[in-house]
């Protein structure tokens, strides 16, 4: 699949529009993982100031956003222990809870979480079709479709990739 990393096209097991979504999700994740390759626990936990989030927290936030949409779209129903759910909540919200709870983990911990959540998404999306992807629903007072929700998963992750790049340039040497 590496040869298709930068090709938005059909993917085996997916309908055409879902395949293109999966291609974009795959590239976005690849680009994030490239940014964090080789980071230490201290670098993942680094806080630039009292209001910033750590790189580790941003990675877990990306997994938490995807996990949230899995549940919202009724395609996966993950449930962990109370402590795990508290970490997921902190990752979703970030801020003070994230600064306190999301610390002390090696890069592999975050990669494993990102990978597990993504595998659940990819498996669930194989069972969906393009009509499902384009189906509309309400998000508060707004009309949205499932495609937009998955687009938001991608754009949120890429937004945080930018924050990760910014933080990496400010890591203490």
N, C-alpha and C positions, 0 to 999 in steps of 0.2 A: 504493500500500500504506500510505501515511501515514494515511489515514482509518481503517485497521484496526489502528493501532499498539496501541490499548488494548482491542482486542476479541479474545478468545481464541475462535477459531472455525475453520471450514474455510478452507483455503488451496488454491488451484489447484495440482495436481500432487502432492498429498500425501493419504494416507489420513487419516481423521478424527482419530485419536489423534496421529499424527505431525504433522498440521497444527496441532493445539493446542500440541504441544511447540515447533514452529517459531515459533508466535506468541509464546510465552513467551521463547524464545531471542532473538527479534527485539526485544522490549521491553527485556529485560535489557541487551542490547548498546547499544540506543539510549540508555538511561539512563546507562550508563558513558561513552559518547562525549560526552554533554552535560556531564558532570562535568569532562572534560579539555579541552574546547574552548578553544583559544587559549593553552594552556600552552607556555611556552618550553622550550628544552633544559635550561636551568638549573633550572627548576621541575620538569621531569620527572626530573632527576637528583638533586634535593634529598634528602638523608638527614637525618632528624630527629635521629637518634642512631646510635651504632655498631651497634645491633641492628636498626634499621628497614630496610625496603625502600623503594626509590624508587617514584614513581608510574609511571615508565617500566617498571621491572621488574615491577610489578603488572599492567600492561597486557599485557606479554609473557607473564607467567605465565598469564593467562586464555587466551591463544592456545595456550600450551603444554599446558594441561590439556585443552582441546578436541582438540588434535592427538594427545595421548596416548590419549584415548578413541576417536578415529578408528582408531588402530592396534589398540587392545585389542579393539574390536568388529569388526575386520577389514573396515572399510568403505573406508578410505583408507590407503595405505602411503607416507607422505611420507618422502623421504630427501634431505638436503642435503649440502653439503660438510662436511668434518670441523669446520671453524670454525663453520658454521651449526649443526651438531648440538651442538657444545659450548655455543653460546648457548642452544639449546632446552633442553639439560640444566640449564644454570644457571637458566633461567626456570622450569623445573619445580620445582627445589629451592629457589630463592631463596637467602637467607642470604649468606654470604661470596662465593660464586661469582657470584651475581646482582649484588651490590654492586660487584664488580670488572669483570665482563664487560658488563653491561647499562647502558651509559652513553654519552652523547654523541650520541644520536639525536634528530632532531626528531620532533614528534608524528606527522607523516605516515608515518614509518617504522613506528611501532607500529600505526597505523590500517591501513596496508597489510598488515601481518602478520595482524592480527585479521580483516580482510576476506578475505584469501586462504584462511585456515583455515576461516572460516565458509562461504565459497562451496563449498569442498570438502565440508563437512558437508551443506549444503543439497542439493547435487547428489546425494550418496550417499543421503541420506534419501529422495529422490524414488523411488529404486529399492527401497525397503523398504516393508513393510506393517505393519499393527497387530499381527499375530501375531508378527512379528520383534521389534517394540518390547516386547512383553510376554514374550518368550522369557526363560527363566531360565538362569542359569549360576552358577558358583562364583566368589567373590572371596575368596581365602584360604579361611577356614573358614566363610564366610557365603554364604547364598543371596541372589542379587541378580537383577534383570532389566535388560534394556537400557534400559528406561524410567528406572529409578533412576540408571543411569550418566549418561544425558543430563540428568536432573534435577540431578545433582551438578555437571555442567558449568555449569548456570545458577546454582545456589546458590553455587558457588565464585566465580563472576564477581561476583555481587551482594555477597558478603561482602567482596571486594576493592574494590568500589565504595565501601563504607563506609570502608574504610581510606584510599582516595583522598580522600574528603571530609575525613576527619580530618587527613590530611597537608596538604591544600590550606589548611585554616584555620591551619596552622602554618608556611606558607611565609614566608621572610623578605620584608620589604617594601622 
